[in-house]
Amino acid sequence: MVLNDVITSTSSKGGGFKLARPIESIYMIDVYYAIEGNNSCVQLRDLANHVFSSSNAAQTVNDNMSELFNESEQSFFKSISKLSFG
């Protein structure tokens, strides 16, 4: 969380961790990105290729699932970007 400017770290006898900015300016998305990174949390495993005998059908299912999960993830990020700790 130090690398994402959520907290600062001081290494000394009286050191430790403290918020890098006022609590009102820290949002849930800041903490999420600091812990999980900026990569997508959705990783499809192309299971449709094992279920459908037609490669066209499997590709259609994979494309639709990818689009659905991407939209859901973007909605999640939008929601947590509004949640302040302050």
The first five atom37 places (N, CA, C, CB, O) and aatype in JSON, in Angstrom:
{
  "aatype": [12, 19, 10, 2, 3, 19, 9, 16, 15, 16, 15, 15, 11, 7, 7, 7, 13, 11, 10, 0, 1, 14, 9, 6, 15, 9, 18, 12, 9, 3, 19, 18, 18, 0, 9, 6, 7, 2, 2, 15, 4, 19, 5, 10, 1, 3, 10, 0, 2, 8, 19, 13, 15, 15, 15, 2, 0, 0, 5, 16, 19, 2, 3, 2, 12, 15, 6, 10, 13, 2, 6, 15, 6, 5, 15, 13, 13, 11, 15, 9, 15, 11, 10, 15, 13, 7],
  "atom_mask": [
    [1, 1, 1, 1, 1],
    [1, 1, 1, 1, 1],
    [1, 1, 1, 1, 1],
    [1, 1, 1, 1, 1],
    [1, 1, 1, 1, 1],
    [1, 1, 1, 1, 1],
    [1, 1, 1, 1, 1],
    [1, 1, 1, 1, 1],
    [1, 1, 1, 1, 1],
    [1, 1, 1, 1, 1],
    [1, 1, 1, 1, 1],
    [1, 1, 1, 1, 1],
    [1, 1, 1, 1, 1],
    [1, 1, 1, 0, 1],
    [1, 1, 1, 0, 1],
    [1, 1, 1, 0, 1],
    [1, 1, 1, 1, 1],
    [1, 1, 1, 1, 1],
    [1, 1, 1, 1, 1],
    [1, 1, 1, 1, 1],
    [1, 1, 1, 1, 1],
    [1, 1, 1, 1, 1],
    [1, 1, 1, 1, 1],
    [1, 1, 1, 1, 1],
    [1, 1, 1, 1, 1],
    [1, 1, 1, 1, 1],
    [1, 1, 1, 1, 1],
    [1, 1, 1, 1, 1],
    [1, 1, 1, 1, 1],
    [1, 1, 1, 1, 1],
    [1, 1, 1, 1, 1],
    [1, 1, 1, 1, 1],
    [1, 1, 1, 1, 1],
    [1, 1, 1, 1, 1],
    [1, 1, 1, 1, 1],
    [1, 1, 1, 1, 1],
    [1, 1, 1, 0, 1],
    [1, 1, 1, 1, 1],
    [1, 1, 1, 1, 1],
    [1, 1, 1, 1, 1],
    [1, 1, 1, 1, 1],
    [1, 1, 1, 1, 1],
    [1, 1, 1, 1, 1],
    [1, 1, 1, 1, 1],
    [1, 1, 1, 1, 1],
    [1, 1, 1, 1, 1],
    [1, 1, 1, 1, 1],
    [1, 1, 1, 1, 1],
    [1, 1, 1, 1, 1],
    [1, 1, 1, 1, 1],
    [1, 1, 1, 1, 1],
    [1, 1, 1, 1, 1],
    [1, 1, 1, 1, 1],
    [1, 1, 1, 1, 1],
    [1, 1, 1, 1, 1],
    [1, 1, 1, 1, 1],
    [1, 1, 1, 1, 1],
    [1, 1, 1, 1, 1],
    [1, 1, 1, 1, 1],
    [1, 1, 1, 1, 1],
    [1, 1, 1, 1, 1],
    [1, 1, 1, 1, 1],
    [1, 1, 1, 1, 1],
    [1, 1, 1, 1, 1],
    [1, 1, 1, 1, 1],
    [1, 1, 1, 1, 1],
    [1, 1, 1, 1, 1],
    [1, 1, 1, 1, 1],
    [1, 1, 1, 1, 1],
    [1, 1, 1, 1, 1],
    [1, 1, 1, 1, 1],
    [1, 1, 1, 1, 1],
    [1, 1, 1, 1, 1],
    [1, 1, 1, 1, 1],
    [1, 1, 1, 1, 1],
    [1, 1, 1, 1, 1],
    [1, 1, 1, 1, 1],
    [1, 1, 1, 1, 1],
    [1, 1, 1, 1, 1],
    [1, 1, 1, 1, 1],
    [1, 1, 1, 1, 1],
    [1, 1, 1, 1, 1],
    [1, 1, 1, 1, 1],
    [1, 1, 1, 1, 1],
    [1, 1, 1, 1, 1],
    [1, 1, 1, 0, 1]
  ],
  "atom_positions": [
    [[0.82, -1.19, 0.0], [0.0, 0.0, 0.0], [0.87, 1.26, 0.0], [-0.94, -0.01, 1.21], [0.4, 2.35, -0.32]],
    [[2.14, 1.09, 0.36], [3.08, 2.21, 0.3], [3.3, 2.65, -1.14], [4.42, 1.83, 0.95], [3.33, 3.84, -1.43]],
    [[3.46, 1.68, -2.03], [3.74, 2.0, -3.43], [2.58, 2.71, -4.12], [4.06, 0.74, -4.19], [2.79, 3.4, -5.12]],
    [[1.38, 2.57, -3.6], [0.2, 3.22, -4.18], [-0.2, 4.47, -3.41], [-0.96, 2.24, -4.22], [-1.32, 4.97, -3.59]],
    [[0.68, 4.98, -2.58], [0.43, 6.22, -1.82], [-0.8, 6.17, -0.94], [0.31, 7.37, -2.76], [-1.48, 7.17, -0.77]],
    [[-1.09, 4.99, -0.39], [-2.18, 4.89, 0.58], [-1.62, 5.08, 1.99], [-2.91, 3.51, 0.47], [-2.23, 5.75, 2.82]],
    [[-0.45, 4.5, 2.24], [0.22, 4.66, 3.52], [1.69, 5.01, 3.28], [0.1, 3.37, 4.38], [2.22, 4.82, 2.19]],
    [[2.34, 5.53, 4.33], [3.78, 5.74, 4.3], [4.4, 4.84, 5.35], [4.15, 7.24, 4.54], [3.74, 4.42, 6.3]],
    [[5.66, 4.57, 5.16], [6.38, 3.7, 6.08], [7.67, 4.39, 6.5], [6.68, 2.33, 5.43], [8.41, 4.93, 5.67]],
    [[7.93, 4.38, 7.79], [9.17, 4.93, 8.32], [9.85, 3.85, 9.14], [8.9, 6.2, 9.17], [9.27, 3.29, 10.07]],
    [[11.1, 3.56, 8.78], [11.83, 2.55, 9.53], [12.81, 3.22, 10.49], [12.57, 1.58, 8.57], [13.87, 3.7, 10.09]],
    [[12.42, 3.23, 11.72], [13.27, 3.77, 12.79], [12.67, 3.29, 14.11], [13.37, 5.34, 12.73], [11.66, 2.6, 14.13]],
    [[13.3, 3.67, 15.2], [12.8, 3.26, 16.51], [11.35, 3.72, 16.72], [13.7, 3.84, 17.62], [10.54, 2.97, 17.27]],
    [[11.04, 4.91, 16.3], [9.68, 5.42, 16.44], [8.87, 5.32, 15.16], [0.0, 0.0, 0.0], [7.82, 5.94, 15.03]],
    [[9.38, 4.53, 14.21], [8.74, 4.43, 12.9], [7.49, 3.59, 12.91], [0.0, 0.0, 0.0], [7.0, 3.15, 13.95]],
    [[6.99, 3.37, 11.73], [5.78, 2.58, 11.55], [5.06, 3.0, 10.29], [0.0, 0.0, 0.0], [5.68, 3.47, 9.33]],
    [[3.78, 2.84, 10.32], [2.95, 3.16, 9.16], [1.97, 4.26, 9.53], [2.19, 1.92, 8.65], [1.51, 4.34, 10.67]],
    [[1.66, 5.12, 8.55], [0.61, 6.11, 8.73], [0.01, 6.4, 7.36], [1.15, 7.42, 9.39], [0.62, 6.11, 6.33]],
    [[-1.16, 6.98, 7.36], [-1.83, 7.31, 6.11], [-1.0, 8.32, 5.33], [-3.25, 7.86, 6.37], [-0.43, 9.25, 5.9]],
    [[-0.94, 8.14, 4.03], [-0.16, 9.02, 3.17], [-0.92, 10.31, 2.83], [0.22, 8.3, 1.9], [-0.32, 11.28, 2.37]],
    [[-2.2, 10.3, 3.05], [-3.04, 11.46, 2.75], [-4.25, 11.43, 3.68], [-3.48, 11.48, 1.25], [-4.47, 10.43, 4.37]],
    [[-5.03, 12.48, 3.69], [-6.2, 12.49, 4.58], [-7.15, 11.33, 4.27], [-6.96, 13.83, 4.45], [-7.33, 10.95, 3.11]],
    [[-7.74, 10.77, 5.29], [-8.63, 9.61, 5.14], [-9.76, 9.89, 4.17], [-9.21, 9.2, 6.49], [-10.23, 8.99, 3.48]],
    [[-10.21, 11.14, 4.1], [-11.31, 11.52, 3.21], [-10.94, 11.36, 1.73], [-11.73, 12.94, 3.48], [-11.82, 11.26, 0.88]],
    [[-9.65, 11.34, 1.43], [-9.23, 11.23, 0.04], [-8.77, 9.82, -0.33], [-8.11, 12.22, -0.24], [-8.22, 9.61, -1.41]],
    [[-8.98, 8.87, 0.57], [-8.65, 7.48, 0.29], [-9.95, 6.73, 0.01], [-7.86, 6.84, 1.48], [-10.88, 6.74, 0.82]],
    [[-9.99, 6.09, -1.13], [-11.18, 5.36, -1.55], [-10.91, 3.87, -1.59], [-11.64, 5.85, -2.92], [-9.76, 3.43, -1.64]],
    [[-11.97, 3.1, -1.55], [-11.85, 1.65, -1.56], [-11.06, 1.17, -2.78], [-13.24, 1.01, -1.55], [-10.31, 0.21, -2.69]],
    [[-11.22, 1.83, -3.91], [-10.5, 1.42, -5.11], [-8.99, 1.61, -4.94], [-10.99, 2.21, -6.32], [-8.21, 0.84, -5.51]],
    [[-8.58, 2.61, -4.17], [-7.15, 2.81, -3.91], [-6.57, 1.61, -3.15], [-6.93, 4.11, -3.11], [-5.48, 1.13, -3.46]],
    [[-7.32, 1.15, -2.17], [-6.88, 0.0, -1.38], [-6.93, -1.27, -2.22], [-7.75, -0.17, -0.11], [-6.03, -2.1, -2.16]],
    [[-7.99, -1.41, -3.01], [-8.11, -2.58, -3.88], [-6.91, -2.68, -4.82], [-9.43, -2.51, -4.7], [-6.27, -3.73, -4.92]],
    [[-6.6, -1.58, -5.51], [-5.48, -1.59, -6.45], [-4.15, -1.81, -5.73], [-5.43, -0.28, -7.22], [-3.26, -2.47, -6.27]],
    [[-4.01, -1.27, -4.53], [-2.78, -1.46, -3.77], [-2.57, -2.92, -3.4], [-2.79, -0.59, -2.51], [-1.44, -3.4, -3.37]],
    [[-3.65, -3.63, -3.13], [-3.55, -5.04, -2.72], [-3.57, -5.97, -3.93], [-4.69, -5.39, -1.77], [-2.75, -6.89, -4.02]],
    [[-4.51, -5.75, -4.84], [-4.72, -6.68, -5.95], [-3.99, -6.31, -7.24], [-6.19, -6.78, -6.24], [-3.81, -7.15, -8.12]],
    [[-3.57, -5.06, -7.36], [-2.95, -4.6, -8.6], [-3.99, -4.13, -9.59], [0.0, 0.0, 0.0], [-5.19, -4.18, -9.31]],
    [[-3.54, -3.66, -10.72], [-4.43, -3.07, -11.72], [-4.9, -4.06, -12.78], [-3.76, -1.92, -12.4], [-5.65, -3.69, -13.68]],
    [[-4.47, -5.3, -12.7], [-4.87, -6.29, -13.69], [-6.3, -6.76, -13.44], [-3.92, -7.49, -13.68], [-6.82, -6.65, -12.33]],
    [[-6.91, -7.26, -14.47], [-8.27, -7.78, -14.35], [-8.3, -8.95, -13.37], [-8.81, -8.22, -15.73], [-7.38, -9.77, -13.33]],
    [[-9.37, -9.02, -12.61], [-9.51, -10.14, -11.67], [-10.24, -11.31, -12.34], [-10.28, -9.69, -10.4], [-10.41, -12.37, -11.73]],
    [[-10.68, -11.13, -13.58], [-11.41, -12.16, -14.31], [-10.46, -12.87, -15.27], [-12.61, -11.55, -15.08], [-9.81, -12.25, -16.1]],
    [[-10.41, -14.18, -15.14], [-9.6, -14.98, -16.04], [-10.43, -16.17, -16.5], [-8.26, -15.45, -15.35], [-10.6, -17.15, -15.76]],
    [[-10.96, -16.08, -17.7], [-11.76, -17.17, -18.24], [-10.85, -18.31, -18.67], [-12.63, -16.68, -19.42], [-9.75, -18.08, -19.16]],
    [[-11.32, -19.52, -18.5], [-10.52, -20.71, -18.8], [-10.95, -21.41, -20.08], [-10.59, -21.68, -17.64], [-10.57, -22.56, -20.32]],
    [[-11.75, -20.74, -20.91], [-12.23, -21.32, -22.19], [-12.92, -22.67, -22.0], [-11.05, -21.48, -23.15], [-12.74, -23.59, -22.8]],
    [[-13.72, -22.77, -20.94], [-14.44, -24.02, -20.69], [-15.44, -24.35, -21.79], [-15.16, -23.94, -19.36], [-15.76, -25.52, -22.01]],
    [[-15.91, -23.32, -22.49], [-16.88, -23.56, -23.56], [-16.3, -24.47, -24.64], [-17.33, -22.23, -24.19], [-17.03, -25.21, -25.29]],
    [[-15.0, -24.43, -24.82], [-14.36, -25.3, -25.81], [-14.49, -26.78, -25.45], [-12.88, -24.94, -25.96], [-14.41, -27.64, -26.33]],
    [[-14.69, -27.07, -24.18], [-14.85, -28.45, -23.72], [-16.32, -28.88, -23.69], [-14.23, -28.62, -22.34], [-16.62, -30.07, -23.61]],
    [[-17.21, -27.92, -23.76], [-18.64, -28.2, -23.65], [-19.32, -28.27, -25.03], [-19.33, -27.12, -22.8], [-20.16, -29.14, -25.26]],
    [[-18.94, -27.37, -25.92], [-19.58, -27.28, -27.23], [-18.73, -27.96, -28.29], [-19.83, -25.82, -27.6], [-17.51, -27.77, -28.36]],
    [[-19.38, -28.76, -29.12], [-18.64, -29.45, -30.18], [-18.28, -28.5, -31.32], [-19.47, -30.62, -30.74], [-17.3, -28.72, -32.03]],
    [[-19.06, -27.45, -31.48], [-18.8, -26.47, -32.52], [-17.83, -25.39, -32.0], [-20.12, -25.82, -33.02], [-18.07, -24.78, -30.96]],
    [[-16.75, -25.19, -32.73], [-15.8, -24.15, -32.31], [-16.42, -22.76, -32.43], [-14.52, -24.24, -33.15], [-16.06, -21.86, -31.67]],
    [[-17.34, -22.57, -33.38], [-18.03, -21.28, -33.52], [-18.91, -21.0, -32.3], [-18.89, -21.26, -34.81], [-18.92, -19.89, -31.78]],
    [[-19.64, -22.01, -31.86], [-20.49, -21.85, -30.68], [-19.64, -21.57, -29.45], [-21.36, -23.1, -30.45], [-19.97, -20.71, -28.64]],
    [[-18.56, -22.3, -29.32], [-17.67, -22.1, -28.17], [-17.09, -20.69, -28.17], [-16.53, -23.13, -28.18], [-17.01, -20.05, -27.13]],
    [[-16.71, -20.21, -29.34], [-16.15, -18.86, -29.43], [-17.2, -17.81, -29.08], [-15.59, -18.6, -30.84], [-16.9, -16.83, -28.42]],
    [[-18.43, -18.02, -29.53], [-19.52, -17.1, -29.21], [-19.75, -17.05, -27.71], [-20.82, -17.51, -29.94], [-19.89, -15.97, -27.13]],
    [[-19.79, -18.22, -27.07], [-19.98, -18.28, -25.61], [-18.81, -17.59, -24.91], [-20.11, -19.75, -25.13], [-19.02, -16.8, -23.99]],
    [[-17.6, -17.88, -25.33], [-16.42, -17.26, -24.71], [-16.46, -15.73, -24.86], [-15.13, -17.82, -25.34], [-16.16, -15.01, -23.91]],
    [[-16.81, -15.25, -26.04], [-16.9, -13.81, -26.27], [-17.96, -13.17, -25.4], [-17.2, -13.52, -27.75], [-17.73, -12.12, -24.79]],
    [[-19.14, -13.8, -25.33], [-20.23, -13.26, -24.51], [-19.88, -13.26, -23.03], [-21.51, -14.06, -24.74], [-20.17, -12.29, -22.32]],
    [[-19.26, -14.33, -22.57], [-18.87, -14.4, -21.15], [-17.8, -13.36, -20.84], [-18.36, -15.82, -20.8], [-17.84, -12.72, -19.79]],
    [[-16.87, -13.2, -21.73], [-15.81, -12.21, -21.54], [-16.4, -10.8, -21.45], [-14.8, -12.29, -22.68], [-16.02, -10.02, -20.57]],
    [[-17.31, -10.49, -22.35], [-17.96, -9.18, -22.34], [-18.76, -8.97, -21.06], [-18.87, -9.02, -23.57], [-18.7, -7.9, -20.46]],
    [[-19.51, -9.98, -20.65], [-20.32, -9.89, -19.44], [-19.45, -9.67, -18.2], [-21.16, -11.15, -19.26], [-19.74, -8.8, -17.39]],
    [[-18.39, -10.45, -18.07], [-17.51, -10.3, -16.91], [-16.77, -8.96, -16.93], [-16.5, -11.44, -16.86], [-16.55, -8.36, -15.88]],
    [[-16.39, -8.49, -18.11], [-15.73, -7.2, -18.21], [-16.67, -6.08, -17.77], [-15.25, -6.95, -19.64], [-16.26, -5.18, -17.03]],
    [[-17.92, -6.13, -18.21], [-18.9, -5.12, -17.8], [-19.13, -5.17, -16.3], [-20.23, -5.32, -18.55], [-19.24, -4.13, -15.65]],
    [[-19.21, -6.37, -15.74], [-19.41, -6.53, -14.3], [-18.23, -5.98, -13.51], [-19.63, -8.0, -13.94], [-18.41, -5.31, -12.49]],
    [[-17.04, -6.26, -13.99], [-15.83, -5.77, -13.32], [-15.78, -4.24, -13.36], [-14.57, -6.36, -13.98], [-15.45, -3.61, -12.36]],
    [[-16.11, -3.66, -14.51], [-16.11, -2.2, -14.62], [-17.15, -1.57, -13.69], [-16.38, -1.77, -16.07], [-16.9, -0.52, -13.1]],
    [[-18.3, -2.21, -13.56], [-19.33, -1.73, -12.63], [-18.84, -1.81, -11.19], [-20.62, -2.56, -12.8], [-19.07, -0.89, -10.4]],
    [[-18.17, -2.9, -10.85], [-17.59, -3.06, -9.52], [-16.57, -1.94, -9.24], [-16.91, -4.44, -9.37], [-16.62, -1.32, -8.18]],
    [[-15.66, -1.69, -10.19], [-14.66, -0.64, -10.0], [-15.31, 0.73, -9.85], [-13.67, -0.63, -11.17], [-14.89, 1.54, -9.03]],
    [[-16.33, 0.98, -10.64], [-17.04, 2.26, -10.55], [-17.67, 2.42, -9.17], [-18.12, 2.37, -11.66], [-17.63, 3.5, -8.58]],
    [[-18.25, 1.35, -8.66], [-18.9, 1.4, -7.34], [-17.89, 1.65, -6.22], [-19.64, 0.11, -7.07], [-18.12, 2.5, -5.36]],
    [[-16.78, 0.92, -6.23], [-15.82, 1.08, -5.13], [-15.01, 2.37, -5.26], [-14.87, -0.11, -5.08], [-14.39, 2.82, -4.3]],
    [[-15.02, 2.98, -6.46], [-14.31, 4.25, -6.6], [-15.06, 5.4, -5.91], [-14.1, 4.58, -8.09], [-14.52, 6.49, -5.73]],
    [[-16.31, 5.14, -5.53], [-17.13, 6.16, -4.85], [-17.12, 5.98, -3.33], [-18.56, 6.11, -5.37], [-17.65, 6.83, -2.61]],
    [[-16.54, 4.88, -2.85], [-16.58, 4.58, -1.41], [-15.34, 5.12, -0.72], [-16.7, 3.06, -1.17], [-14.25, 4.56, -0.83]],
    [[-15.52, 6.22, 0.0], [-14.43, 6.84, 0.74], [-14.4, 6.28, 2.16], [-14.57, 8.39, 0.77], [-15.42, 5.86, 2.7]],
    [[-13.22, 6.29, 2.74], [-13.09, 5.86, 4.14], [-13.38, 6.99, 5.11], [-11.69, 5.31, 4.39], [-13.45, 6.78, 6.32]],
    [[-13.53, 8.2, 4.58], [-13.76, 9.36, 5.44], [-15.2, 9.67, 5.67], [0.0, 0.0, 0.0], [-15.53, 10.63, 6.37]]
  ]
}
